[in-house]
Amino acid sequence: MTVVRLTFDRWGAPPARKIERAVEIVHAGGVAAYPTDSVYALGCALEARDAIERIYRIKRMAKNQRLALICPDLSTASQYAMLSQTAFRLAQRIFPGPYTLVVPATREVPRTLTDAKRRTVGIRITSHPIAQALAVALGRPLLTTSAISPTTGEPCRDAEEVLEAFGDHLDLVIDTEATNAEPSTVIEVDGDQITVLRQGQGPTDDLFE
């Protein structure tokens, strides 16, 4: 498999033609590696079953581990996630940023992407300009998971680390400046209860005030 490698300037506006090329690959069922405001991530289109299976296989994910959705904004997120008043207020505080918010899923989320017992989904709205541009141009959520090496257990921070960990199993690698070293902070909202499931890049000290 030939891996397409696109180089981006982290701080400049992502070139439209490169974003269009990346989206073409994702639209066609490809698996992409791209930077986020936490660590590098692996992702694919929502309906790309083969790509989803490939992500699970190359990352050696258990079947009960779920992919999250990168959405361009809260309006899009609300089509796939049931945002209670508590969840919506929290989302307004943490997004865009290095967080994953776990809430009940709507019917728009395929059952194969949620837990059989608890129909929840993780949503992200990233502040990274490249990941954000991908989500906007794709026109629907981008399925995503942290690019954590299955051999070392360490998150990938740049294109070279991604290629070393996943190599020819990818269709696209976006090459840009290194990301942070920690994955996103995962927060679940169940009713009015807010629970930090994983402390990561996003701070949580003031979320319960």
C-alpha positions in Angstrom: 0.0 0.0 0.0 1.3 3.5 -0.9 1.1 6.0 1.9 0.3 9.6 0.7 2.3 12.0 2.8 1.1 15.7 2.9 3.3 18.3 4.6 1.6 21.2 6.3 2.8 24.3 8.2 1.4 24.0 11.7 0.9 27.7 12.2 -0.3 28.8 8.8 -3.8 28.3 7.4 -4.0 24.8 5.9 -3.8 25.0 2.1 -7.2 24.2 0.6 -5.8 21.9 -2.1 -4.0 19.7 0.4 -7.1 19.5 2.6 -9.2 18.6 -0.4 -6.6 15.8 -1.3 -6.8 14.5 2.3 -10.6 14.5 2.3 -10.6 12.6 -1.0 -8.6 9.8 0.6 -10.9 9.7 3.6 -14.0 9.8 1.5 -12.7 6.8 -0.5 -12.4 4.7 2.7 -8.8 5.5 3.6 -7.2 5.5 7.1 -5.5 8.8 7.9 -3.0 9.9 10.5 -3.2 13.6 11.5 -2.3 15.9 14.3 -4.8 17.1 17.0 -4.4 19.4 19.9 -3.5 16.4 22.1 -1.5 13.8 20.2 -1.5 12.4 16.6 -4.6 10.5 15.8 -5.8 7.8 13.4 -9.2 8.3 11.7 -11.6 7.5 8.9 -15.0 8.3 7.6 -18.0 7.4 9.7 -19.4 4.8 7.2 -16.0 3.3 6.2 -16.4 -0.2 7.7 -13.2 -1.6 6.2 -11.2 1.4 7.5 -12.7 1.0 10.9 -11.8 -2.6 11.1 -8.3 -1.8 9.9 -7.9 0.8 12.7 -8.9 -1.7 15.3 -6.5 -4.3 13.9 -3.4 -2.1 13.5 -3.9 -0.5 16.9 -4.8 -3.8 18.5 -7.9 -2.3 20.1 -10.3 -4.4 22.0 -13.8 -4.6 20.6 -15.2 -2.8 23.7 -12.9 0.2 22.9 -14.8 2.9 21.0 -13.7 5.5 18.4 -14.7 9.1 19.1 -16.1 11.6 16.6 -14.3 14.8 15.7 -17.0 17.4 14.8 -16.4 20.8 13.4 -18.8 22.5 15.8 -21.4 21.9 18.5 -24.3 22.1 16.0 -22.9 19.1 14.2 -22.1 17.3 17.4 -25.7 17.7 18.6 -26.8 15.6 15.6 -24.8 12.6 16.9 -24.7 13.3 20.7 -27.5 14.0 23.1 -26.3 17.1 24.9 -28.2 17.7 28.2 -28.1 21.2 29.7 -25.1 20.1 31.8 -23.3 18.5 28.9 -24.0 21.5 26.6 -22.7 24.0 29.2 -19.6 21.8 29.8 -19.0 21.5 26.0 -19.1 25.3 25.6 -16.3 25.5 28.2 -14.0 22.8 27.0 -14.4 23.0 23.2 -12.5 23.6 21.1 -9.7 21.9 23.0 -8.0 18.6 24.0 -11.0 16.9 25.4 -13.3 14.0 24.6 -16.9 14.3 25.9 -18.8 11.0 26.4 -22.5 11.4 26.3 -25.6 9.4 25.1 -25.5 8.8 21.3 -28.3 9.7 18.9 -29.7 7.3 16.3 -27.3 8.9 13.8 -24.4 6.9 15.3 -24.2 3.4 14.0 -24.8 0.8 16.7 -21.5 -0.9 15.8 -19.7 2.2 17.1 -21.4 2.2 20.5 -21.4 -0.1 23.5 -24.2 -2.7 23.3 -25.4 -1.9 26.9 -24.8 1.9 27.0 -25.4 3.8 23.8 -22.8 6.5 24.4 -20.4 8.3 22.1 -17.3 10.4 22.6 -17.2 13.7 20.7 -14.3 16.1 20.1 -14.1 19.6 18.7 -10.4 20.2 18.3 -8.5 23.5 18.2 -5.8 22.2 15.9 -6.3 24.0 12.6 -5.5 20.9 10.4 -7.8 18.5 12.2 -10.5 21.2 12.3 -10.1 21.9 8.6 -10.4 18.1 7.9 -13.7 17.9 9.9 -15.2 20.9 8.2 -14.2 19.8 4.7 -15.4 16.2 5.2 -18.9 17.4 5.9 -19.6 14.8 8.6 -17.8 13.6 11.7 -14.4 12.1 11.4 -14.0 8.9 13.4 -10.9 9.2 15.6 -8.6 7.5 18.1 -5.3 8.4 19.6 -2.3 7.1 17.6 -0.8 5.1 20.4 1.9 2.5 19.3 0.7 -1.0 19.9 4.2 -2.1 20.7 5.5 0.6 23.0 2.2 1.9 24.4 3.4 5.5 23.8 1.4 8.1 21.8 2.8 9.2 18.5 3.8 12.9 18.3 4.9 13.3 14.7 4.7 11.8 11.3 7.8 9.7 11.7 6.6 8.1 14.9 3.2 7.3 13.2 5.0 5.7 10.2 7.2 3.7 12.5 4.2 2.4 14.5 1.7 1.8 11.7 3.7 2.1 8.5 2.1 0.8 5.3 -1.3 0.2 7.0 -2.1 3.8 6.5 -3.4 5.6 3.4 -2.5 9.1 4.5 -0.1 10.8 6.9 -0.2 14.5 7.5 3.3 15.7 8.3 3.6 18.8 10.5 5.2 20.0 13.7 5.1 17.6 16.7 2.0 17.6 18.9 1.8 17.4 22.7 2.8 14.2 24.5 -0.5 13.5 26.2 -3.8 12.2 24.8 -7.1 14.1 25.3 -8.8 14.3 28.7 -12.0 12.1 28.6 -15.0 13.4 30.5 -18.4 11.6 30.8 -21.6 13.4 31.5 -24.4 11.1 32.9 -27.4 13.2 33.8 -26.0 16.0 36.0 -23.0 13.8 37.0 -19.6 14.8 35.5 -16.8 12.2 35.7 -13.3 12.4 34.5 -12.6 9.0 32.9 -9.0 9.8 31.8 -6.9 12.8 32.8 -4.9 13.9 29.7 -3.9 17.1 28.0 -6.9 19.2 29.0 -7.0 20.6 32.6 -10.0 19.7 34.8 -9.3 21.8 38.0 -12.1 24.3 37.3 -14.6 22.1 35.6 -16.5 21.4 38.8 -16.8 25.0 40.1 
